[in-house]
Amino acid sequence: MVTLNVCAGAGDIFELKEITSLLRAVAKAVELILAIVLCCLTVLTVSTAIVLLMGKGGG
């Protein structure tokens, strides 16, 4: 994400409008996908902890 934003900044410096807008859109898409993955990871972690506690596997 940082790399995409840095490259978009470089595109701004060289006034490359098309590639800059493409890089910014890709950066937003990557951020959205990362947020979805982190949300799923959180749900999976919490549900695993609940199942372990219900099955007396947690102590």
N, C-alpha and C positions, 0 to 999 in steps of 0.2 A: 504494500500500500504506500509506504513511504517512497519507494522507488518510482511508482507510478506518478505520485504527486511531484517528485523532483523532476521527472522527465516532462511532465506537463508544464512545470515552471520553465524548463529550458525551452520548450516549444513556444511559450509566451515571449521569452527573450528574443527568439529568432522569428517571431510573428508568424508562426505556423498554426493558423486557426483550426484547420480541419483535424490535424493530429492531436492538438491540444484538447479539443473538445472530446475526441475519441478516448484519449488517456484519462480525462476526468470522469467520463462515463464508466469506463472500465474500473477505475478506482472505487466509484460508488457501488458498482455491482459486486466487487470483491468484498467491500465492507458489509454489504447486505448479506452475502453468503456466509461470511464469518460470523455475523450476529446470529444467523439461523443455526449454524453448527454449534455455537456456544450455548444457545438456548436448548437445543436437543441434548447436548452433553450434560447440562444441568439437570434436565428432567430425568435422564438415564441414571445419573449419580444418585439423585434423591430417591427414585423408585428402587434402585438396588439396595440402598440403605434401609428402606422400609421393608423390603422383602427379607433381608437378612435379620432385621429385628423381629419380624413376625415369626420367622422360623427358628428363633433362639440361636441364630448363628452369630449374633453380635455380642454375646457375652452372657 
